[in-house]
């Protein structure tokens, strides 16, 4: 399976980290040149950054466009890819898990999420697939709210995301992906990917040792140009929350909301 790592030209330390990590795992990857904020004109920023539930920072627009490039590659190659941000830390069982997934040859799946990120997800009550070799269960993923650092995307899923972009504005990458309820998505457990800024939260390092180049949005407080603009974005936000609530009602009898397990022993090399 092709592996695409989104990496800024200037982030040479991140690239070196990934080269070392992949050598240890016995995997190879293709570097995908990330979109830099320097490549986004003010005109483009005004056009792309103000159509979501809050104003996007330029760095978030750049991150979204970088993921979009990865989706386009998946469509062009007509082959699934593991898409990673360059601060993704991989568990030791990822090579076997990728092999299991390739051998299974999914025909009706659009996306498989490998990541865990300190928030509960809405998944099926029981696994829909179990792989003995990698000791991994795959659950139906009905609702995710954060994290796009590690996911397998199939050509069908990539096309659905690109089609959505024809009628929807860019958003933070994970928000855009997981608000597309037409995607047939799965969640891997135990999680196979975690971002560096989450290592401390899961007890994998004594304290946070990494700073994200992209910048995380969980605690970002937007600045609005006017009260009218704030009301406009608040209306969009409420619409998004309503869509999430409706989604939960649709699946509540076959779903559970919980944290995804992570096996610390599989991240011993961190």
Secondary structure, 3 states (H helix, E strand, C coil): CEEEEEECCCCHHHHHHHHHHHHHHCCCCEEEECCCHHHCCHHHHHHHCCCCCCCCCHHHHHHHHHHHHHHHHHHHHCCCEEEEECCEEECCCHHHHHHHHHHHCCCCCCEEECECCCCCEEEECCCCEEECCCCEEEEEEEECCCCCCEEEECHHHHHHHHHHHHHCCCCCHHHHHHCCCCCCEEEEECCCEEEHHHCCCCCCCCCCCCCCCCCCCCCCCCCCCCHHHHHHHHHHHHHHHHHHHHHHHHHCCCEEEECCCCCHHHHCCC
